[in-house]
Amino acid sequence: VQLQASGGGLVQAGGSLRLSCAASVSIDGIGIMGWYRQAPGKQRGMVAIISNLDSKEYADFAKGRFTISRDSDKNTVFLQMNSLKPEDTAVYYCYAFRHPWGQGTLVTVSS
C-alpha cells in the first residue's frame, strides 16, 4: 500500500488546512486509518483515527478543532484542521493499520 499525503503548508494561527491521504488500494480493506504527527524533537503521536465503520478517535488536543473523514470512492482519508495553533506545527503522517507509514506533509502555523 502506498499512502500519499498532501495539503500541508504555512498558515497563520487561527487558520485552517485540510490534509488528504490517498491510498493506492481500497481503504475499506485496510480498516483503521488516520493521522499522526511529529514535531521537532518530539515523538510521533496520534492525531485522529477512523475505522471502516466510521468510528473515530481523537487526541485531546484535536477534539473540537480537527475532523477526520474518509471517502471510500476516492480511497482517501481527510483531516480538516481548524483554529490552528503554533503548537500544531509538525510533520503530519498518514497511518494505515498494518501498513508502512506514508510520507509526511509539513504543517507550519505562524503566530
HUVENSUL-V546886 format. One record per backbone hydrogen bond with DSSP energy under -1.0 kcal/mol. CO is the residue of the C=O (numbers start at 1). NH is the residue of the N-H. E is the energy in kcal/mol with one decimal. If there is no record, write none. Layout:
co=[CO;CO]
nh=[NH;NH]
e=[E;E]
//
This chain:
co=[2;4;6;9;11;12;15;17;19;20;21;22;27;32;33;34;35;35;36;37;38;39;45;47;48;49;50;51;55;57;59;59;62;62;65;67;69;71;75;76;77;78;79;80;81;84;85;86;90;91;92;93;94;95;96;105;107;108;110]
nh=[24;22;20;108;110;15;84;81;79;6;77;4;31;97;50;95;47;48;93;45;91;42;37;59;35;57;33;54;51;49;62;63;65;66;82;80;78;76;23;71;21;69;19;67;17;14;88;89;107;38;105;36;102;34;99;92;90;11;13]
e=[-1.6;-2.6;-2.7;-2.9;-2.5;-2.3;-2.3;-3.3;-2.3;-2.3;-2.3;-2.7;-1.4;-2.9;-3.4;-2.9;-2.9;-1.7;-3.2;-2.6;-2.3;-2.3;-2.6;-2.6;-3.2;-2.2;-2.7;-1.8;-2.4;-2.3;-1.5;-1.2;-1.9;-2.9;-2.0;-3.0;-2.9;-2.0;-3.1;-3.0;-2.1;-1.8;-2.8;-2.4;-2.1;-3.2;-2.3;-1.8;-2.9;-2.2;-2.3;-2.5;-1.5;-2.3;-2.1;-2.9;-1.9;-2.7;-2.4]
//
